[in-house]
Structure formats: structure tokens, C-alpha cells
Amino acid sequence: MVHIVDDNFKRWGELSEGLDHRKFRIHRGTYSLPNNSYYVIVNLKFSTLFTTVLNFAKDKNAKVLLLAPHLALKTEMNEALKMINEFDKNGVLVRTLYLGALIGEGVSETESVVMEMLKDAKQNNNIEIPENNQTLFLLNTHDAADSILRFLFTYQNSSKAILGIKLRIYDITKKVIFAYPYISTTKTKKLERLQIIRPDTVIEPRGDPFKFIEEYLSSREIVQKLHFPEPKKGKLQYGLYLKLVTAIFLFFIIPFISLFISGSLAVGSVYLIRHKKDEHVGILTKPSRFFARATKASIEPFDNLPLVGGVYTEAYSVANTIERGTYLADKVSVVKDHFSKIISGIRGDEVNVDVLLTEAYLEIDSAYIEISFLENEIKENELFLSGFYKDIIQISKARESLFYVREILSSAPTLLGFNRQTTYMVLFQNNMELRPTGGFIGSFALVTFNKGKLIDSSVFDVYSADGQLKGYITPPDPIKVHLGEPSWYLRDSNWDPDFPTSAKRAEWFLEKSLDRQVDGVMGIDLEVVGDLLSIVGPLNIPDFEDTIDSKNLYDKIQFEVENDFFPGSKKKANYLTALSNTLISSLSQINSSQYYDIANILLNDLQSRDIQIFLHETSSQAVIKDLGWDGSINHLECVGNCATSWLGVVEANVGVNKANYYVNRASNLKVEIENDKIINTLSLAITNSATTNSYDPKSRYKAYVRVMAPNLANFSKVEIVNGKNRETLNPDLVKMEDRIEVGVLVVVNPGESSLIKFKWSFPGKLDFNKKGKVEVYWRKQAGVSAHPVSVEIIRPFVSLTSPNSIIYNTDLARDALVELNW
């Protein structure tokens, strides 16, 4: 709830007419404000209440938003500066929002330079232009309230901003004269109003202010004397009939001609975006939007016509959709430009990253809202927009991507160290030696940001850090037994498949070994590097006279970091430092047409857990968790006549080799529902395609395989089949607060396959005589590439009309959810 304090109560009531009054209240004084008020909005016009508001802000520790005109008389400017100084002196946190030149219903000519010009144009067919061609920010009152509320709750740190669309007075004049050529211009003296501040942060409202100008001027009464020739007496000529019929035909058909031109240009802009030539999109979108508006204007007289009115209404809707789509297309290049500058700023260029982040967030937020409307409008006008309907899937993906980017940007200022310097630990996990959170931690980086700048980035070999660890730490039993490690080190800290748990443990080892503390941990595996190299590669690594791309990535890294390696060697760290620096440099220099590809790759890697993030800053971590990017173990639970079976397979290569390069896998899960329990049977087939000698330890896949399930699960013995060999094992069992884990050691020699069968059950009493469902949630392990899985759910036979089973086949590229409903 926003509380507005102003002695001009009636005025606010008029300005807020049509808005949702459940979201704000207007007060004449502070006596009625609740104790939990967060902001006080101060209007420059009510100096009589200033002392009261100041005392309230001090008592309640409230933050203050001061509204002031951007163009002000000298007395108004002095009053604003006096208020700001008084707030600062009393320790009140104040943010100032300077409102641009107002236009709109209820704005008088004395309050606005632009309204004064428009009044002259309307009444006298003349505009008086100040000779100094003042820069101003145009703001429609219809958009002001929404924009003020957005500024209130935006994340940006700027203490002052300007609200409006930046223009010069000549720009407004040109647009008016273009639309109404009969209006003349004369120059007048300079404006008496002065700028309080120069624009450093500009917030553009969502609406189009020129729409009001068009409506305002089009309402003028224009009386023109039209002289028609006297018709000749007698029979009218045939030519006159023909002209009349032609004129009427054109009158009815022109809207559709205009719509066809607008649609054709829009199709052309879509083609350019598809082919990554969006720098030329504006050439087509602007005229497309012009013809769309022309269509809407020419259709209005036909809306209520009987029989044919519906066709014109549909055409109007299509024109509106095209207009919305062209606005979105124009935003593509704007957003790309913002991100290009943000990346340059982070790398050290002299740009205001904070302002750019704010502007990018507002653009993305606006685009997300617009694209949501666009998606629905295209669906509603499928018949008329059949050419665009096939883009619905792409639009849905773009909307999803915009949502993710918007959420990231909301936390970006905090993460990039605008409040304080921040340092993050980046774990480089080699998934060719698979571990629970993605891969063996062979090295890690420490990256530091301050005020949006990357000020330090250093890569460390994990053995260098482990060598400085003092004391003995008892490792989990599988590490001690199967890896043969008597103590626990940073390199094996990611044993828990829950990434936040392993990240905290990695931080602990870092502090104990190098005496460094960080603000969060990110885990990335080789899949991410390979995906990025497919866009920016091949890369030349000058210090090593080497060339690396997505195809030779594994071989190159394997050779450089493993050949002649010994604990304490800096060869691995030096090579990975050179590679990461070259990769970052290449990413910062990509052309705008590659931005979408890079963003799409990173989003996919986040969803597949090839990138996982853990942050100390709680609000940012909440965003990451909600997006599913934190790598935590979450399991679904349903309520009512339903049951959830969830599982996750966790492999850990304990053979001290990179055998996962040769490993393929396929899985089958059968879920059988009985009256009071649910029985799960998982068959996991692992194939080692290496062709070297079966006794070569470098290619033998020795893995500790775990299955996670609900903590009420009751596991049977595990069966392992390798060719003709079959053995039954009692698995290791670990009960945790939210789950149970069972594990066995599996060895798959080169050229062989092993089938591992896990079986477990848990309580689940269901009533098949009323509606219900069973859902299976399968968690994908980080670092494991997409592989085929099959899920079969079987329930007792009830009737021929209700499904008794379902089979679902997919590649497990991310978490999967399968449901059987009855």
C-alpha cells in the first residue's frame, strides 16, 4: 500500500481517477498514516505540510520520495533544493523524482510549456517555439502514477531520476506539423523555466505521449468552405456515378490495403530477426507501425456497421497486434545495446553499469508484459495471423527467457558489488570424471566485483589449496573405502548431490586452506565451456600457442592439465587462466546477432544444472532457488487422492580417471501402484565404449552409484548384471532428514555393459473409484548429458474407460515429471 500526503486532496482524486485505489491512499496530513508506512510522497506545492512530514519521516524512520518538476521557475528550484538539504540535514533518506513536462487531461497551460504550445496550435493554428530549443522530458499524466509506483519499488540505487521521454521542443513541433500541415510556427523568447538537474538516470513511461497530442489536436473544430460546382441540369453523367462508386469502394477497402502493407512489413521484420539481422529491423517496423495506426484510425467509423462491422473489428485487433509486435521488435536492438555496454562496463570500460542495469531491467520488464499480451492476441487472431501463428512456440520461449533475465537483473546490482565488494568462488568441475554435483573439482577461480567492475580474477589448482590444509577431516565412507582417501579435501568436497550443501563445504575448505572468504559459489562443468565455444570458437591461446574449439576441448584440456602433472604444479592453473581470459574476452566482443544464442545456451545450462549457483545474499538466493538454478534437492508432494514418487540417480567416478568420456547410459523405471503401497523398479544400463585394454585403469569405469528416494522408502537388495555374471548386493544406506540414499560400487570395463537394478517401495493408499493421480518426478544429475529414460506407471484395473497405465519416453536433459490421472 502506498500512502500519498498532499493538502490538495481533490486534485489527487481527479488525477488518480480510473486507477486501482486498493493500491494507494491519499491523506491531507500524516495523522492518519499507519505505523508501517515506508515512503512519504512529497509534492513541492505543499510547503505548509513540510515540517509535519519531516517529523513523521524522522519518527518512523521512513524513506522519502520527493516529486519535483524537471523544468522549474527559479523559486520552485530553490524550494526543492531547500527541502532536499533539510531532509539530508535531519538524516532522512530522500530520493528525488523529477517529473517531465506534463501533458494530459486536467493539465493547464500555466503548468506545462507543452500544453501551452498545444493550446496555441488548437486555437490559433500556430505554435510559438522558444528560440533556445529547450531539451525536455515529455510525460503524460495517464502514465505518471504507474511510473511513480514502479520507481518506488525498483531495485536501482540512484537517489535521483527523471521521468519522461527525452525530446527537444523542435522534435515535438516537427511531429505536430507533420500530422497537421496547416499549423504554422513562430519563434518566441527563451523559456523562463530552468532545468534543476541534468539527466543522468532517465525512466521512460510505458505509454506513448504523442497519442494524447493527436487526440487533443484532432478534437479542434475546423470549418473549411468547400466549393462544389453546380451540377448540370438534366441527367447525371455516367462518369460521375463511376467516380462515386469508386470513391465508396476505396473508402471501405483502404483499411485493408493499409493493414496488408503493415502486415507485409511486419513479416519482413520477423524474417530479419530470424536471420539475426535485427540491426535493420527498424527500417521495416517504423513504417509497419505507421500503417497499423492508419488502419486503426480508418476502421473506427465502421465498427458499428451491421453485417460487416465484425470484420472491421477483427482487422482493428490484427492491426493492434502488429503494432504491439513492432514495438517489441524495436526493443531487441535496444536491449542488446544495453547488455553490450553492461558487459563492457563490467570488464572496466567507463560506463555507468548501475544506470544501464536499471534501464535494461525496465526494458525487459516492459517487453515481458508486452510479449505476454502479444502471445494471447496472436492466438485469438489465428485466422488472420496464420503467418505468425507458427511463431507462438518461439514467442513462448522468448517470454520464458525474458522472465529469467528480468529476475537475474533484479539481483544484479547486489551481486556485482554496488553495495559492497563481493567475491565468488567458481568451481571448475570436470564431468569427464563425474562427481555428485557435476564433476571432479580440478581447479577453481576467485572473482571479485566492486561497483559493477570485475577487479580481480584468479585461477587456482585445487592441489595447491589442498596442500595447505592442516589437520585431518574424516571423509564420508565411500571416499575413504573406494577412493582410498584417508582425509577429506576441497577436491572431494562436492560429495553431496545437493549443491548448496556442497558449496558451503567448499567454502569451509577454502577458508581453512587459503584463509579466504567468499559471498557465494558457482559450479560449472565442461559442457558449459563446450557450448560457449560452439558460438565463439575456435579460440587461440597465445601463451600456449594452441587453438581450442568445442570439438577438441576435452582432448586439449586433458593433455594440457594431465600430461606431466604433479601436485604443486601451476601448469593446469596457468592453462585454465589463459583459456578463461580468452573466452571472456571473446564473449565481450561478440556481435549483437549472437546475444540470443549465448543467452539461450546459458539458460539451458542453468536448467540442466551444468551451471549451479549458491549465494549468501538471501533475497538473490531466493530468486535463484525459485528459478531452479541453485542445484538443491527438491521433491514434489501432492495433496488429496494422489501420490508422488520421486528419485534421483547420483554417480561418482571413484576410479581417478576420465572414463566418463566413454560412458553411455539408459534407464527404465517401472512404477506399480497397489492398494496400500507403490513399488518402484529402476534398471540402469551403463556402457563403457572405450576400446583399450580392459585392465587399463585409465579407461575402466569405477563408479559409486546412488539412488535417492523419499525417506519412507524401503529398499531391497541391488542386483548387478554384467554379461553372464550376476550378483546381488546389500547396498549402503544413509537416512537423511528429507530423503534416503542407497549406493553400490559398480565397475564397467572397456567394451562392456552393466545393468544395475534398484527396487524400493513406500506407503501410498489411493482410492481408484474417484479422481486421482500418481506423479513421478525424476531429478537429473548435474554433469550428465541427456540420455534416454523410460517411465511406465501401472495401476490396478478399474474400468475400460479409465487409463490403467502410461509409458513415457524422453531424453533426460533436465528434470522430468510424468503423471497418470484417472
N, C-alpha and C positions, 0 to 999 in steps of 0.2 A: 504494500500500500504506500503511495506517495502522497504526502501532505503539502499543500501549497498555501503559503501565507501571503496575503495581499489585502489591502484595505479596499481595493476596487473589486468587491465581491461580484457585482453584477457583470462587470467586464469579463472576468474569467468564466462566468457561467455562459456568456454568449460565445466566447472563443472555444469552449470545450463542448459545445452542443454537438451531439452525434457520437461523442466518444463514450467508451465504457466507463461509467462513473464508479464502478466497483473497484477500479484500479487506482483511483486517486480521490482526494477530498480537498475542498477549498476552505480556508479559515481566514477570518478577519484579524485574528490575533492568535498568540501562542497558548492562551489559557486552555484551549480545548484539544491541544495536541497530546497524543498518547506518549507514555514514557519511553516506548521503544522506537520513537521517530529516529530515522537515520540521516535524512537530509532535510535541510530547510531551503526552500527556493526563494530567493530574494529578488524582487522587482525593483529596479532603480527608482521607480516613481514613488515609493512609499517610505521616504526618509523618516517619517514620523514613527514608524514601527521598528526602525533600525536598532535602537537601543534594546528594545524588548527581545528582538530576535537574537541579538548578540549575547544577551544574558542567558537566553534559553540554550543557545549553542554551547556556551561555556558550562552551564549546569549539567546538561545532558550528554556532554562530550560528543555532540552531533557534528557531522560534516556539513559544509555549506556549499551550495551551488548558487553562484551569483550570475544573474542574467543581465546582460548589458548590450546596448546597440553597438554594432561594429562601426557604423558611421554616426558620430555624435557631435552635438554642439559642444563648445568649449566648456560650458557649465556642466553638461552631463558627463563629460570626460573627467572633469575634476572630481565630481561626486563619486564616480565609480572608483577612481584611484584612491580617494579618501576612504571609501568603505573597505577596499582590499587591504590597505595599510592598517586600518583599525582591527580587522579580523586577525591579521598576522601578529599585531602587537599583543593581542589577547590570547594567542596560541590556538586559534581556531583554524582547522584545516579548511581552506577555501579553494574551490575550483571555479573558474570563470568561463562561461559560455557566451561568446559574443554572437548576437543574432544578426544575420544579414539584412539587407534592405527588404522590408516586408511588402508582400502583395497579398491580396485575397479579400474576401468579403469582410466588411467591417473595418478595414484599414483606411484611415482618412488620408487625404493628400498632405496634411501637415505632419503626419507621422512617417511618411515614406517618400523619398525622392522619386522612385519609380512610379508610384501611384500618381504623383503629381504630373509626371510626364504622360502617363496613360490617360489621365483626365483631359489634358490639353488635346491629345490625339482624338479622343472620343467626341469632345465638344467643338473643337475648332479645326479639326483636320490638320493639326500642326503639332510637332514635337519640339520643345525647346531643349537643346543639348548643351550642357555645361562645357565650356571650351577646354577644360583640363582633362576631359575623357577619364573621369574617375573610375578606378577599379572598385568593384563592389561584389557582394555575395548575395545572390537572389534567393529569397526564401518565401515560399507560400505558407500562409498561416495554417492551411489544412494539413501540412506536413510537419509543422513545428512541434506540436505536442508529442507525436510519436518519436521524433528525432531527439527531443529533450530527454524523454524516458530512456531511449537507447544509450544516450551519453551518460546518464546517471549510473547505469549498471554495466557500462563497458569496462573491460579489464585495463584499458590503457592508462598510463601513468602521467600523462600530460596534465598540467594544472590549468591550462587554458586552451581553448579551441574555438574555432569559428564555424558556425552553422550556416550553410548556404552553398549555392553553386557559383563558382568564381567566374565573373564576367567583367567586361568593360561596358560603360554606358553605350559606346558606339555599337557594340555587339547586339545589345537589345534593340537599338534603333534600326539596325540593318534587318533584323528578323521581322520587326513590325512593318517596315516599308516594303519588304519582300512580299508579305501577306496582304498588305493594303497599300498599293502603289499610289493611291490618291492622297496619302498623308504626306505633307511637306515637312521640312525641318528648318529651324533657325538656331543659331548659336546664342548662348546667353553667358552671363558671368560665371565665374568659378563657384563651385559648391561651398557653402559656408560650413558644411559638416566635415569633420576630420576623422581620420582613422585612429582609433585608440591603440591598436596593435597592428603589427604586420603579420600576415598569415603564416604560421608555422605548422599548425595542425588544422586541417580542414575536414569537416564532416559533411558530406553531401547528403541531403534528404533523398528519400526514395522516389518522391513524386516528380512530375515534370512541371515546372513553374510556368512554362510557356502555354500550357493548356489553359490556365486561368486567363492569361493575356489574350489568347484567341477568343475565349468565351466573353471576356469583358468588352473587347472591341467589336465583336460580331453583334453585340446587342444594341449598338448605336443605331439611331434612326437616320437612314439615308433616303432622302427624297430626290429622285432624279426625274427630270422631264424627258419622257420618251416620246419621240415624234414618229407616228406611223403614217404612211401615205394613205390618202383617201382611196378606198377600193373603188374600182371602176364599176359603174352601174351595169347590171346585167349578169350574165352567167360567169361565175368564177372560173379562172383558167385552171387547166389540169395541172400545170406546174406548181401552183400554189398548194393543191392537195398533196402532191408528191413531197413537197418540202415539209408540209405539216406532218405527214405520216413518218417521214424520215426523222424529223426532229423528235417526235414522240417515241419512236423506236430507239433512237440514241439515248433519249432521256432515261429509258428503262434499262438499257443494256450497258451503259457506261460503267456502273458499279462493278459489273462482272468483268469488263475489259480491264479495269484498274486492278481488280483482285487477281486476275490472271497474270498481269505484269508483276504484281507484288509477289505472288507465289513463285513465279519463274525465277525471279531474282533471289528469293529465299532458298530455293532448291540449289541454285548456284553457290550460295554461301555455304550450304551444308556440304556440297562437293569439295569446296576448298578446305573446310575443316577436316573432312575425312582424309584428304590427301595432305594434311599438315601444312597447308599454305594459308594459315589464318592471318598472316600479316596483311593479306589482301582482302580480307573478308569485308572490311568497312566500305570498300568500293561498291559492294552489292547490297549490304544491309541498309545503308542510309537511304538509297532510292526505294528499296523494298518497303521500308518503314513509311516513307512518304506516300507511296501508292496505297499502302494499307490504311493509313489515316484518311486518304482521299476516298477510299472505298467506304469507310465507316461514315464519313460526312455525307456522302451522296446517297447512302442507304436509308438514313433516318426518315425521309419523307414516306418511305414505302412500308415501314414496319407494320402499320395497322391496316394495310390493304387486305380485303377479303381474298381468299383463294391463294394468292401469290405472296402474301406477306410473310408466311413461314419460310419461303425460300430466301428472301432477303435477310430475315433474321439469322438463318444459318450462315449466310455469306458474311454477315457482320461478325458472327462468332469466329469464323475462319480468319477474317482479317485481323481480329483482335489477337488470335493465337499467333499469327505470323508476326505481328508487331512485337509481341512478347518474346518470341523466339529470336528475332533480330537483335533485341536488346541484350539477350543472353550471349549471342554470338559475339557482340562487340565487347562484352566483358572478358572474353577469353584472352585477348591480347593485353587488356589492362592488368588482369591478374598475373599473367605470365611476366609482364614487365615488373610488377611488384616483387615477385619471387626472385627474379633475376637480380634485382637490386638488393634484396634481403640477403641472398647468398653472397653477393659481393661485399656487403657490409659486414657480414659475419667473418669473412676472410680478411677484413681490415680496411676496405675502401671507406672513404669519408662520406658516408650516408647515414641518415638518421634511421636506424633499424627500428627503434620503438615506434616512430610515426608510421613507417612502412608496414609494420605488423598490424597496427590499428587499422590502417586503410585496407590492407589485404583482408583482415577479418570482416570488416563491414562489407566489402565487395563480395566475399564468399557467402556471408550470411544473406545478403540480398539475392545473390544468384541461387542459393539453395531454396529460398522461398519461391522465387520466380520459376525455377525449373520444376518444382512440385506442381504449381498451377499449370505449367505447360504440359506436363505429362498427362494430367487429367483432361485438359482441353483437347489434346490430340486424340485421346481415347473416345471422348464424347463426339468428336467430329471425324470419325473413322472414314465415313463415306466420302467426305470432301478432302480429307488429308491422307488418302491411301498411300501417297508417295512418301509421307513421313511416318506412317504407322509402323513400318518395319524398323524405324529407329527407336521405338519405345524401349526395347531392351537396352540399347546403348544409353538412352536418356536415364533409365532407371539406374544403370551402373554409374553414370556421371553424377546423379543425385546422391547415391551412396558415397561416392568419393568425396563430393563436396561436404557431406556431413562429417566425414572423418577429418578432412583438412580443417574444417571450421573448429572442431573440437581440439585439434592439436594447437591451432593458433590461439585458442583461448588461454592456453597454459604457456605459450612460447615465451612471453616476457620473463616469467619467473624462471623458466628452465635456462634461459640464456643469460642469466645473471644480472638483470636490471635492478633487482632489489639488493643483491649481494653477490660476490663472486662465487661461482659454482664449479665443482669438479666432478667428473663422472668417470667410472671405470668401465671400459669396453672389453668384454671377454671375447677373444677370437677363438671360436670353437670349431675344431676340425671334425666335421661329421663323417670323414672317411675313417675316423676312429671314434665311432658313435658312443656317446655318453647320455645319461638321462635327460639333460637339458639341451642337447644338440650335438655335442662333440667334445673331444679332449681339449682342455684349455692349454694350448701350447704357448700362448703369449697373450698379453693384454696391453691396453693403452690407457693412459690417463689424459683426459682432455679437459681444459679449463676455459670457462667463458666469463667475461666481465663486460657489463653494459652492452651486451649483444655482440661482442667481439670474441673470436677464438684466439686466445692469447697464448695457449700452450697445448702441444700435442706430443706425447712421448710414448713410444712402444717399448715394452719390457719383455724379456724372455722369462717364462714362468719359473724355470730352474734357477735363475738368478735370485728371484724373490724367495723361492723355497729354501735356497741355500742359506738365507739369513734368518730363517725361522729357528728360534731357540726353544728347547723343551720337546716334550713328547705329547702328542694328541692321539687318543685312541680312535682309530677309524672304524667305520661300520664293518661288520664281519665279512661280507663278500669282498671288500677291498683287501682286508688282511689275508683272507683264505685264497682267493682266486687271483688277485693281483700280486700277492706276496709282499705288500707294503706294511711294515710294522708300525708306521706312524701315518698321520693324516696331513696332507699338504694342500696348498692352493690348487695345484693341478688336478686334484681329485675332489675339489670342494663341491662340484655340481652333481653329487650322487643322488640328491633328492630331485625327482621329476618336477616338483613344484618350484618354479623359477624364483619367486620371492624368497623362499626358504634358502635355496642355494645361493642367491645373490647376497643375502645377509651373511651367510657363512664365508663367501669370497671376500666380503668387506672385512670380516674379522681377521682372516688370514693376512690380508693386505696391511691392516694396521699393525699386526703383530710382527710382520716381516720387514716392512718398509716404513712403518710409523707414518702412514698416510691415511687420511680420512676422506671419504667422498660423499656426494649428495645423491648418488644413485648408481645403478649398474645396468648396462645393456649387454645382451648376449647376441652375437651374430655368428652365422656359420658360413661355410664356403659357398653355399647355394646363393647367398646374397651377392657375394663378390662376382660369381659367375653370371648372375642375372644382369648386374650393372655393366659388366664387361661386354655383354651381348649388345649393349647400346653404345658405349663409348670406346670399346676396344677396337683394334689391338692397342696396347699401351707400350711405349718404350720406357724401360727402366734404365736411365742413363748411367747411374753409378755402377750398375752390374752388366751393362752392355747386353741387355736382354729385352725380348719382346714377349708379352704375355696377352692372351685373349681367353675367351670363355671355353675354347676347346682344349687348350694346353694348360689351363690354370692348375689343375691338380698335379700334373706331372712336374710343372715348373716349381711349384711350391714344395712338392715332395723332394725334389732334387736339391733345391737351394737350402731348405731348412733341415733336412735329414742327413744329407751327404756330409760326411766328416764332422758330424755334430758331436759335441761333448758338453756336459753340464758346465756352465760358466761361459760358454762361447757366446759372442754377440752377433754371430753371423745371421741367425734367424731373425733377431730383433731388427738388425740393420736392413735386411731384405724386406721385411714386412713394413717397416717405416717408410722405405723408399716406395713400395707399392701403394701404401695408403695415401701418401702425399701426392703421388702421381694421379691416383684415382680421384681424390678430392679436387685436384687442380683441373682435371678433365671434366668432372661434373659441373664445376663452376663456369666452364666455358662452352657448355652445350648450347645449341641454338634452340629457339623457343619451340620449334616443332617437336623436340624430343622431351619436353617437360611432361607431357601427359604419359608418355611411355615410362619415364623414370618414376613418376608418382604411382602409376599402376603397378609397377614392379615392387616398389616399397610396400604398398598396401597389401599386395598378395603375400609378400614375405612376412609381414606382420600377422596376417590371418593364418598363415601356415606355421607360425612360430619359428621361422628361420630368423626372425628378429623378436627379441623379448626385452621388456623394459620394466625396471623396478626403480621407483623414485621415493625419496624421503618426504618431499613436499606433498602433503596429504591430498590437497584438492586436485593437484595434477595427477597423482597416482590414481585417484578415484575416476578421473576421466579415462586414463589408460586401462584400468580394470573394466570399466563399463564397455569399452571398445573391444575387450578380449585380447589385449596386447601384452598383458603382464605375465603370461605363461603360468598363471596359477591353476591349481586343480579345482575345478568347479563341477559339481554334478547336479543334474536336474532332479526335482522332486515334484510329483503331481499330486493333486488333491481330489478326493472323490473316488469314484469307481475306476481307478486306474492304478498302474504300477510302472515304475521306471527301472530299467536295467541299464546300468552304465558300467563302462570298462575302459581301461587304457592299457596298452602294451608298452612296456619300457625295456629297451635293450641297452646293454652296456658292454662295449667291446673291452674285454679284460685280457686280450692276447698281446697287448703292447705292440700293435701293428696297425696298418691302414687297410685292413682286409675288407672294410665296408665298401670300398671302391668296386668290389666284385660281387657284392651281396644283392640278391633279389628276394622279394618276399611276396606271399599272397596269403590271405586269411579268410576263414569261413566261420561264421558264428550262427549257431542254432539255438533259438530261444523257445523252449517248450513250456506252455502255461498249463499247470494243473490246478486243482481246486484250491489248494492252500499254499502252493509254492511255485516258484519259477526256476526252471533248470536251464543252465547255460552251458553250452559246449563250444569251446573255441579251438579251432585247428589252425595252427600257424605253420606254414611251409617256408623254410629258409633254404635258398640255393646259393652255393658258392661257385661262381663261374670262373674262378681262377684256374689256369691250366698248368701251374708249376707243380713241382713235386709235393705230394700230399703231406710229407713230413717237414716241409719248409715252414717254419713258424711265422714268416712274414706274410703268408697268404692263407694260413689256417684261421678260420673264424671261430674264435673262442668268445662266447657271449654269455653274460648273466641276464637271463630273460625273466622279467617280472610281469605279472598281471595285477592291475588294480581293480577293485570292485567295492560295492557297498560294505560297510563294516559288519553287517549281519550275514554276510556271505559265508557259506560252509563249503570249503574246497575238498575235493577228492585228491587222490594221488595223480601225479602228472605222468603221462605216457609219452615216450620219445621213440620215434621210428626212423631208423636210418638204413635204407636198403632192406636187407633181411634181418637186421638187428633191431630188437625191440626191448626196451627196458621201462620199468615203472619205478618212479622215484617219489619219495616223500619231500614235498617242496619246503623250502624255508618259508616261514610265515611270520609276518610282522603286522600287529594290530596297531592302528593309529586312531586318532580321535575321529576322523571323518571317513576313514577307509581302511581296507585291509589289503596287504600286498603279499603275494606268494611268488617265489622265484626259484629257478633251477639253472644249473650250468649246462650249456649246450655247446658242443664242438662240431663244426661242419668243415670237413676237409675240402681242398680244392676239387672241383668237378663233382661234388656230392650234394645231396639234399637231405634235410631232416624235417620231420613232421612232429610238431610238439602239440599235444592235446591237453588243454586245461578244462576241468569241469567243476562247476560250483552251482549251488542253489541258495535261495534266500526266500523268506516268507513273502507271500503275496496272495491274499484271498480276494477273489474277484467274483462279481455276480454277472454271469453271461446272459441273464434274462432281461437286463436293462442296459442302456447305452454305457459304453466304457471304452477304454483303450489301454494298450501297452505301448510304451515308447522305449527305444533303445538308443542310448547316447554313447558314441564311440569317440574317445579322445585321441587325437593324432599326436604322436611324439614329435618333439622338435628335432630337426636334423634328418628326419626320414623323408625321402622323396615319395611322391604319390605312388601308391601301389594298389592292386586290385583287392577289394574286400567284398564279401557277400554276407548278407544278413537274412536269415529265414526265421520268421516268427510263426509259431503254430499254437493254436488254442483248441480246446475240446470242441467237437462237432455240436452245433446247436440247431442250425436250420440251413436250408439251401439258399435262402435269401441273404444270409449274413456271411461275410468272408471269414473263413476259418484259418487262413494262412496268408502270408505275404513274403515275397522274395525280393530283396533289394540288392542290386549290384552297382558298384561305383568304384572309382579310384579315390583312395583316401588322401586327398590333397589338403584337407582341413577337417575339423571335427564334423562328424555325421550324426544326423538324427533321423531315426526311422520309426514310424508309428503304424500300429494296427488298430483300427477303430471298428466297433460293432454297435 
